[in-house]
Amino acid sequence: MKQFKVFVNYDTGKMDHFFMDAEHENDVYNEVYKDVGYDPGEVVVNEVIKVKPVVHYVGEPNFKVWGWSQEENGDDIIICYLDIVVDHPKLGHCYNVKTSKVIGHIDSNGRFETQNTIYEPVKNN
């Protein structure tokens, strides 16, 4: 699911904008036309690109299945426990951190992605 920002310039001169979640841009256009009941005039749809912060961690990530929760498709929800994060935008330098849902597997450099953040190991100099 993606988030789109929608701008509508109605033929009447009225302007409107709002956010909508959808799988594809065409779904947004179809929904706008269905809600209005006619072609309202100019409709501009832009996908909202959310930039995730990159946070550095120390130690080995510990991935776990989160309780009894599952995705709608039956997949387990995976979270990660980290011993130390050093530059989290809200937590700063913090110990014993539990991440949000992991959505990207760990790569060969130790980088992985969660619902809200990209995590990378601290580089040893």
N, C-alpha and C positions, 0 to 999 in steps of 0.2 A: 504494500500500500504506500502510495506517495502522497505528498501534500502539494496542492496547487493554490496559487493566489489568482483569483479571477477578477478581472475588470470588465464591467459591462457599461457601455455607452448606449443608452436607450435612444430610440428615434425621437422620443419626446424631449430630449435634452437632459434628462435625469442621468446621473452617473452613480454607479454602485461598485463596491468591491467587497470581497469576502474570501475566506479560505475554505477549501473543500478537499477531503481525502478521497482518492480514487486510484484504481489500478493504472489507468491510461488517460491521456489527455482527451481522447475522443469521448470517454465516459463523462468527463466534466461538461463538454459542449452539449452532449445529449441531455444531461440533467438540467442544465440552464434552460435549454429550449423547452423541455417538458414542464419545468416550473412556471415559466413565463407564458407558455401556450402559443407562442409565435416567435419568429426570429426577431429578437429585440434590437437588432442593429449591430454595432461593433462589439464583439466579445474577444477579449485577449486573455489567454491562459498562460501562466508561467509556473513551471515547477519550482517549488521552494527547495533550494539546496541547503541543507543544514550542515554546517561545518562542525565536526566533532573535535573537542579538545584532545590533544595528545598528552597522556600522563605517563610518567616514568615510574617503574617499580623496581624494588630490590628483592631478591629471593626467587624461589620457584613458584609459579602460579599453581594453585590447587583447584582444579575444576571439579565441581560436584553437581549432581542432579538436585534441583531445588524442590525439596519436599515431595508432595504427591501431585504437584502441578504439571500439566501438560499443555502443549499447544493444541489448537483446534484440530490439527491433523493427527494428533496422538503422539507427536514427538515430545520427548522430555525437555524441560526447560533447564538449561545449564547455566550456572553462575560460577564465579571464580573468587577464591579467597587469596588475598595478597598480604604478605607480611608487612611491607612498607611501600607507600607511595610518597613521592617527594615533591610533586608539583601539581597536585590536584587543584582545579580552579576554585572549588568550594571548601575542600578539606585541608589544603596545603600539604604539609608534611604530616603523614598520619600512619598509624600502625593498625594492623588487623582489619583490613578493608574488605568488605563484601561488595562485589561489583553488581551492576544490573545484568540483565540477561545477555549471555554471550551469543553473538550472531555470526562471528567470523572465527575460524579455527586458528590456532597458533601457527605461525610460520617458522621457518628455519632460524629467523633472527629473534624469536621470542615475542613477536608482535601479534596481538589479537584485538578483536573489536567486540565491544558490547553495544547494547542498545543506545547508550549515551556517550561513550568514550572510546578512544583508541589507546591501548596500553602498549608500551614498549619497555624493555628492560633498560636500566641505567647502563650506559657504556662504560666499561673500565678503561681508564687511560693509562 
